[in-house]
Amino acid sequence: MTNTADSDPDLQKLAQQMYDAVTKSYICWGRLENSMAGLLEWLIGYSSDNVGLHVYFAPSNTETRFAIVDAAARAKWKNYKAHDLFSEWQDIKISIDRAKLSRNRIAHGQIDVRSRMSKGKSKWQARLTASSWDIGRTHAEHKPRQWPGMSVHDVTSAADRFFWLAVRVDEMKEYWKCHNLRQNATLPARFASIVERRQNRGADLKSQPLKRGRPK
């Protein structure tokens, strides 16, 4: 969001827009993590004591957790013949790895409300820039005549991407859940939904906006 003004803008309002976008991204990333844990639960076989969830959340490192799910998915789907789940999973995993880079930028960023002159007017934006200790990224982000870091729109788009990927993982989980429960008649329709979700790249799906104010 950009504010163009001759006088001082509402800096707190600009900062709050970024706070809301960052909060949304955290919630959507958490949704993706939960979806990955749920998928692992059905890949290794559902149990009443939720072994899959315990295994997933045992490592503190996100990359390790994702690698565990990926290893289980490859073992189950590489030679699965009914539908090409393996190719769909490969596409999802590549997208998740890319999304993780955005998530790390957000998680290790700081909110910086700044201005610059354009056509004789001062324009203000809230940006999510590299933390002060991240010298390399700070230098890479500062380019002549460009805003540094991520905009509110960038962060919100990343959150929507996390949410869309969570739904994709959920659909893979539901397919495999039905497979394990021998509900085979539902599998063609579920696979068609998985393919359609990949093809539309999330055009039909946005995460819900945060609602401010007191709950009723």
C-alpha positions as CSV (number, residue, x, y, z in Angstrom):
1,M,0.0,0.0,0.0
2,T,1.3,3.4,-1.0
3,N,0.4,6.7,0.6
4,T,1.0,9.9,-1.4
5,A,0.9,13.1,0.6
6,D,2.5,16.5,1.0
7,S,1.9,16.3,4.8
8,D,2.9,13.5,7.1
9,P,0.9,10.3,6.5
10,D,-0.6,8.0,9.1
11,L,2.5,5.9,9.6
12,Q,0.8,3.7,12.2
13,K,-1.9,2.8,9.7
14,L,0.7,1.9,7.1
15,A,2.6,-0.3,9.6
16,Q,-0.7,-1.9,10.7
17,Q,-1.4,-3.0,7.2
18,M,1.9,-4.9,7.1
19,Y,1.3,-6.3,10.6
20,D,-2.0,-7.7,9.3
21,A,-0.4,-9.2,6.2
22,V,2.4,-10.8,8.2
23,T,-0.1,-12.3,10.7
24,K,-2.1,-13.7,7.8
25,S,1.0,-15.3,6.4
26,Y,1.9,-16.9,9.7
27,I,-1.6,-18.4,10.0
28,C,-1.6,-19.7,6.4
29,W,1.9,-21.2,6.9
30,G,0.7,-22.9,10.0
31,R,-2.2,-24.3,8.0
32,L,0.2,-25.8,5.5
33,E,2.3,-27.4,8.3
34,N,-0.8,-29.0,9.7
35,S,-1.8,-30.3,6.3
36,M,1.6,-31.9,5.8
37,A,1.3,-33.5,9.2
38,G,-2.2,-34.8,8.3
39,L,-0.9,-36.2,5.0
40,L,1.9,-38.1,6.8
41,E,-0.6,-39.6,9.2
42,W,-2.4,-41.3,6.3
43,L,0.8,-42.2,4.4
44,I,2.2,-44.2,7.3
45,G,-1.3,-45.5,8.3
46,Y,-3.8,-43.9,10.5
47,S,-3.7,-44.9,14.2
48,S,-5.8,-43.8,17.2
49,D,-2.7,-42.5,18.9
50,N,-1.8,-40.3,15.9
51,V,1.7,-41.6,15.4
52,G,2.1,-39.6,12.2
53,L,1.5,-36.3,14.0
54,H,4.1,-37.2,16.6
55,V,6.6,-38.1,14.0
56,Y,6.0,-35.0,12.0
57,F,6.3,-32.5,14.8
58,A,9.3,-34.3,16.5
59,P,12.0,-32.4,14.5
60,S,12.2,-28.7,15.2
61,N,13.5,-28.0,11.7
62,T,10.8,-27.4,9.0
63,E,13.1,-28.7,6.2
64,T,13.4,-32.0,8.1
65,R,9.7,-32.3,8.6
66,F,9.0,-31.7,4.9
67,A,11.7,-34.2,4.0
68,I,10.0,-36.9,6.1
69,V,6.7,-36.4,4.3
70,D,8.4,-36.3,1.0
71,A,10.2,-39.6,1.7
72,A,6.9,-41.3,2.7
73,A,5.1,-39.9,-0.3
74,R,7.8,-41.1,-2.7
75,A,7.8,-44.6,-1.2
76,K,4.0,-44.9,-1.5
77,W,3.4,-43.2,-4.8
78,K,6.4,-43.7,-7.1
79,N,5.0,-47.1,-8.3
80,Y,1.3,-46.4,-7.6
81,K,-0.6,-47.1,-10.9
82,A,-4.2,-46.1,-10.4
83,H,-3.5,-42.4,-10.8
84,D,-0.3,-40.4,-11.3
85,L,-0.1,-39.2,-7.7
86,F,3.7,-39.1,-7.9
87,S,3.8,-36.4,-10.5
88,E,1.2,-34.4,-8.7
89,W,3.2,-34.7,-5.5
90,Q,6.4,-33.6,-7.2
91,D,4.7,-30.4,-8.4
92,I,3.4,-29.7,-4.9
93,K,6.8,-30.4,-3.3
94,I,8.6,-28.0,-5.7
95,S,6.0,-25.3,-5.0
96,I,6.3,-25.8,-1.2
97,D,10.1,-25.5,-1.4
98,R,9.8,-22.2,-3.3
99,A,7.1,-21.0,-0.8
100,K,9.5,-21.8,2.0
101,L,11.9,-19.2,0.7
102,S,9.1,-16.6,0.9
103,R,8.2,-17.8,4.4
104,N,11.8,-17.4,5.5
105,R,11.9,-13.8,4.1
106,I,8.7,-13.0,6.1
107,A,9.8,-14.8,9.3
108,H,13.1,-13.0,9.4
109,G,12.0,-9.6,8.2
110,Q,11.3,-6.3,9.9
111,I,8.7,-3.7,9.2
112,D,10.1,-0.5,7.8
113,V,7.9,2.5,6.9
114,R,9.8,4.7,4.6
115,S,9.3,7.3,1.9
116,R,10.8,8.4,-1.4
117,M,10.2,11.2,-3.9
118,S,8.3,10.7,-7.1
119,K,7.3,13.5,-9.4
120,G,7.8,16.0,-6.7
121,K,5.7,14.2,-4.1
122,S,6.6,12.1,-1.2
123,K,5.4,8.5,-1.4
124,W,5.2,6.3,1.7
125,Q,5.1,2.6,2.0
126,A,5.3,-0.1,4.7
127,R,8.0,-2.6,3.6
128,L,9.1,-5.9,5.1
129,T,12.9,-5.7,4.8
130,A,15.7,-7.9,5.8
131,S,16.6,-8.0,9.5
132,S,19.5,-5.7,10.5
133,W,21.8,-8.7,11.0
134,D,21.2,-10.1,7.5
135,I,23.8,-7.9,5.8
136,G,23.9,-9.9,2.5
137,R,20.1,-9.7,1.9
138,T,20.0,-6.0,3.0
139,H,22.5,-5.1,0.3
140,A,20.8,-7.3,-2.3
141,E,17.4,-5.6,-1.6
142,H,18.6,-2.0,-1.8
143,K,18.6,-1.1,-5.5
144,P,18.5,2.4,-7.1
145,R,14.9,3.8,-7.6
146,Q,13.3,0.7,-6.1
147,W,11.5,0.0,-2.9
148,P,13.5,-2.6,-0.8
149,G,12.0,-5.8,0.5
150,M,8.4,-7.0,0.3
151,S,5.3,-4.9,-0.1
152,V,2.0,-5.6,1.7
153,H,0.7,-7.1,-1.5
154,D,3.8,-9.3,-1.8
155,V,3.2,-10.7,1.8
156,T,-0.5,-11.1,1.2
157,S,0.1,-13.0,-2.1
158,A,2.6,-15.2,-0.3
159,A,-0.1,-16.0,2.4
160,D,-2.6,-16.9,-0.3
161,R,0.0,-19.2,-1.9
162,F,0.6,-20.9,1.4
163,F,-3.2,-21.4,1.8
164,W,-3.5,-22.8,-1.7
165,L,-0.7,-25.3,-1.1
166,A,-2.3,-26.4,2.1
167,V,-5.5,-27.2,0.2
168,R,-3.5,-29.1,-2.4
169,V,-1.9,-31.2,0.3
170,D,-5.3,-31.7,2.0
171,E,-6.7,-33.0,-1.3
172,M,-3.8,-35.5,-1.6
173,K,-4.4,-36.6,1.9
174,E,-8.2,-37.1,1.3
175,Y,-7.4,-39.2,-1.8
176,W,-5.0,-41.5,0.1
177,K,-7.4,-41.6,3.1
178,C,-10.1,-42.9,0.7
179,H,-7.6,-45.4,-0.8
180,N,-6.7,-46.7,2.6
181,L,-10.4,-47.0,3.6
182,R,-11.1,-48.8,0.2
183,Q,-13.5,-46.2,-0.9
184,N,-12.2,-46.7,-4.5
185,A,-15.3,-45.4,-6.3
186,T,-14.5,-41.8,-5.1
187,L,-10.9,-41.9,-6.3
188,P,-11.4,-40.8,-10.0
189,A,-13.3,-37.6,-8.9
190,R,-10.8,-36.8,-6.2
191,F,-7.9,-37.1,-8.6
192,A,-9.7,-34.9,-11.1
193,S,-10.0,-32.3,-8.4
194,I,-6.3,-32.5,-7.6
195,V,-5.4,-32.0,-11.3
196,E,-7.9,-29.1,-11.6
197,R,-6.4,-27.4,-8.5
198,R,-2.9,-27.6,-10.0
199,Q,-4.1,-26.2,-13.4
200,N,-5.9,-23.2,-12.0
201,R,-3.0,-22.3,-9.8
202,G,-5.3,-21.2,-7.0
203,A,-7.4,-18.7,-9.1
204,D,-10.5,-20.1,-7.4
205,L,-9.1,-20.0,-3.9
206,K,-8.1,-17.2,-1.5
207,S,-7.4,-17.3,2.2
208,Q,-10.0,-15.6,4.3
209,P,-9.1,-12.0,5.3
210,L,-8.5,-11.2,9.0
211,K,-11.5,-9.6,10.7
212,R,-10.6,-7.0,13.2
213,G,-12.6,-6.1,16.2
214,R,-14.2,-7.9,19.2
215,P,-15.8,-11.3,18.6
216,K,-19.5,-11.2,19.2
